[in-house]
Amino acid sequence: MDFINTIIVAHPATFELIKLIIQFGGAFFIARVTVNWALYRFKSEKIWEKKILTYTDIISSLYEMKIINEEWLHDDLTNRNRPDRVNKLRRENYDKSENKLNVAIALGNLFFSEQLNQTLLETKKRLAHNNANCFQEEIEHDIEVISSALDAAIMEGKMETNNSRQWFQRLKCLTYPSTST
């Protein structure tokens, strides 16, 4: 204690320098922690956005494929012959949805649970290797396979969204603490 008093009284410039260094160090530490926290939050939000977009791509692709299969089944059951341009457009939309699904599945390997990854890969396999005896059985099989994958994706997407919402609510409480008494 005597040493500190000696520095304060005998060397006021040194004391001021030490005080400035301590203040600078404290400010630097606070700035570093704040920047790291902000970057962590930013990265977490971006990852969450990408997850949601990937779930959206999976669900919208499966849904589109299911709708087109149901239209094909309805046309087959009612013996309705659509013009070639309509059939061509359906096939193009189906192929686009299937390609979008493949891209989303590849990206989803980073985000999805192992169970959903396996379900989606199995879906692709079962759609590619359909051993139906007739067109109607083939379409019914595809609708069943797609519906099962769609249900699994929706269920996991809901759980992920709920977990993320809870995480962001906790983060929001840390960011904006309640001022109520």
C-alpha positions as CSV (number, residue, x, y, z in Angstrom):
1,M,0.0,0.0,0.0
2,D,2.9,2.3,0.8
3,F,4.3,1.6,-2.7
4,I,1.0,2.8,-4.4
5,N,0.9,5.9,-2.3
6,T,4.5,6.7,-3.3
7,I,3.7,6.3,-7.0
8,I,0.6,8.5,-6.6
9,V,2.3,11.3,-4.7
10,A,5.9,11.1,-6.1
11,H,5.2,10.2,-9.7
12,P,1.7,11.5,-10.7
13,A,2.6,11.1,-14.4
14,T,3.4,7.4,-13.9
15,F,0.2,6.9,-12.0
16,E,-1.8,8.5,-14.8
17,L,0.0,6.3,-17.4
18,I,-0.8,3.2,-15.3
19,K,-4.4,4.3,-15.0
20,L,-4.7,4.8,-18.8
21,I,-3.2,1.4,-19.5
22,I,-5.6,-0.3,-17.2
23,Q,-8.5,1.6,-18.7
24,F,-7.4,0.8,-22.2
25,G,-6.9,-2.9,-21.3
26,G,-10.4,-3.0,-19.8
27,A,-12.0,-1.3,-22.8
28,F,-10.1,-3.6,-25.1
29,F,-11.3,-6.7,-23.2
30,I,-14.9,-5.5,-23.3
31,A,-14.7,-4.6,-27.0
32,R,-13.2,-8.1,-27.7
33,V,-15.9,-9.9,-25.8
34,T,-18.6,-7.8,-27.4
35,V,-17.3,-8.4,-31.0
36,N,-16.9,-12.1,-30.4
37,W,-20.5,-12.3,-29.0
38,A,-21.9,-10.3,-31.9
39,L,-20.1,-12.5,-34.5
40,Y,-21.3,-15.6,-32.7
41,R,-24.9,-14.3,-32.8
42,F,-24.6,-13.3,-36.5
43,K,-23.2,-16.7,-37.5
44,S,-25.9,-18.5,-35.5
45,E,-28.6,-16.5,-37.2
46,K,-27.2,-17.1,-40.6
47,I,-27.0,-20.9,-39.9
48,W,-30.5,-20.8,-38.6
49,E,-31.7,-19.0,-41.8
50,K,-29.9,-21.6,-44.0
51,K,-31.5,-24.4,-42.0
52,I,-35.0,-23.0,-42.5
53,L,-34.4,-22.4,-46.2
54,T,-33.2,-26.0,-46.6
55,Y,-36.2,-27.3,-44.7
56,T,-38.4,-25.1,-47.0
57,D,-36.7,-26.5,-50.1
58,I,-37.2,-30.1,-48.9
59,I,-40.8,-29.6,-48.0
60,S,-41.8,-27.6,-51.0
61,S,-40.1,-30.1,-53.4
62,L,-41.7,-33.1,-51.8
63,Y,-45.1,-31.3,-51.8
64,E,-44.8,-30.3,-55.5
65,M,-43.8,-33.9,-56.4
66,K,-46.8,-35.3,-54.4
67,I,-49.2,-32.9,-56.1
68,I,-48.0,-33.8,-59.6
69,N,-48.2,-37.5,-58.8
70,E,-51.8,-37.0,-57.5
71,E,-52.7,-35.2,-60.7
72,W,-51.2,-38.1,-62.8
73,L,-53.1,-40.6,-60.7
74,H,-56.4,-38.7,-61.1
75,D,-55.9,-38.4,-64.8
76,D,-55.2,-42.2,-65.0
77,L,-58.2,-43.1,-62.9
78,T,-60.5,-40.9,-64.9
79,N,-59.0,-41.8,-68.2
80,R,-58.3,-38.2,-68.9
81,N,-55.8,-37.4,-71.6
82,R,-54.1,-34.1,-71.2
83,P,-52.5,-32.2,-74.1
84,D,-48.8,-33.0,-74.6
85,R,-47.8,-29.5,-73.5
86,V,-49.5,-30.0,-70.1
87,N,-47.8,-33.4,-69.7
88,K,-44.5,-31.9,-70.7
89,L,-44.9,-29.1,-68.2
90,R,-45.8,-31.5,-65.4
91,R,-42.7,-33.6,-66.2
92,E,-40.5,-30.5,-66.2
93,N,-41.9,-29.3,-62.9
94,Y,-41.5,-32.7,-61.4
95,D,-37.9,-32.9,-62.6
96,K,-37.2,-29.4,-61.2
97,S,-38.6,-30.4,-57.9
98,E,-36.6,-33.6,-57.8
99,N,-33.4,-31.7,-58.6
100,K,-34.2,-29.1,-56.0
101,L,-34.8,-32.0,-53.5
102,N,-31.5,-33.5,-54.4
103,V,-29.6,-30.3,-53.7
104,A,-31.5,-29.7,-50.5
105,I,-30.8,-33.2,-49.3
106,A,-27.1,-32.7,-50.0
107,L,-27.1,-29.5,-48.0
108,G,-29.3,-31.0,-45.4
109,N,-26.6,-33.5,-44.5
110,L,-25.1,-30.6,-42.5
111,F,-28.3,-29.7,-40.6
112,F,-30.7,-32.6,-40.5
113,S,-30.8,-35.4,-38.0
114,E,-29.4,-38.7,-39.0
115,Q,-32.9,-40.1,-39.0
116,L,-34.2,-37.5,-41.5
117,N,-31.1,-37.9,-43.7
118,Q,-31.7,-41.7,-43.8
119,T,-35.4,-41.1,-44.5
120,L,-34.7,-38.8,-47.4
121,L,-32.0,-41.0,-48.9
122,E,-34.3,-44.0,-48.6
123,T,-37.0,-42.0,-50.3
124,K,-34.8,-41.2,-53.2
125,K,-33.8,-44.9,-53.5
126,R,-37.4,-46.1,-53.3
127,L,-38.6,-43.6,-55.9
128,A,-35.8,-44.7,-58.3
129,H,-36.5,-48.4,-57.8
130,N,-40.2,-48.7,-58.1
131,N,-41.2,-52.3,-59.2
132,A,-44.9,-51.7,-59.8
133,N,-46.8,-53.7,-62.2
134,C,-48.8,-50.8,-63.7
135,F,-48.8,-47.1,-63.9
136,Q,-51.4,-46.7,-61.2
137,E,-49.5,-48.8,-58.8
138,E,-46.3,-46.9,-59.6
139,I,-48.0,-43.5,-58.9
140,E,-49.7,-44.8,-55.7
141,H,-46.3,-46.1,-54.5
142,D,-44.6,-42.8,-55.2
143,I,-47.3,-40.8,-53.5
144,E,-47.0,-43.0,-50.4
145,V,-43.2,-42.7,-50.3
146,I,-43.2,-39.0,-50.9
147,S,-46.0,-38.5,-48.3
148,S,-44.0,-40.4,-45.7
149,A,-40.8,-38.3,-46.3
150,L,-42.9,-35.1,-46.3
151,D,-44.4,-35.9,-42.9
152,A,-40.9,-36.7,-41.5
153,A,-39.5,-33.4,-42.9
154,I,-42.4,-31.3,-41.6
155,M,-42.2,-33.0,-38.1
156,E,-38.4,-32.4,-37.8
157,G,-38.8,-28.8,-39.3
158,K,-41.4,-28.0,-36.6
159,M,-39.1,-29.3,-33.8
160,E,-36.1,-27.4,-35.2
161,T,-38.1,-24.2,-35.5
162,N,-39.4,-24.6,-32.0
163,N,-35.9,-25.2,-30.6
164,S,-34.5,-22.3,-32.5
165,R,-37.3,-20.0,-31.4
166,Q,-36.6,-20.9,-27.8
167,W,-32.9,-20.4,-28.3
168,F,-33.5,-16.9,-29.8
169,Q,-35.9,-16.0,-27.0
170,R,-33.1,-16.8,-24.5
171,L,-30.6,-14.8,-26.6
172,K,-33.1,-11.9,-26.8
173,C,-33.4,-12.0,-23.0
174,L,-29.6,-11.7,-22.7
175,T,-29.5,-8.9,-25.2
176,Y,-32.4,-6.9,-24.0
177,P,-32.9,-7.6,-20.3
178,S,-36.3,-6.8,-18.8
179,T,-36.5,-3.4,-17.1
180,S,-39.7,-4.2,-15.2
181,T,-39.5,-4.3,-11.4
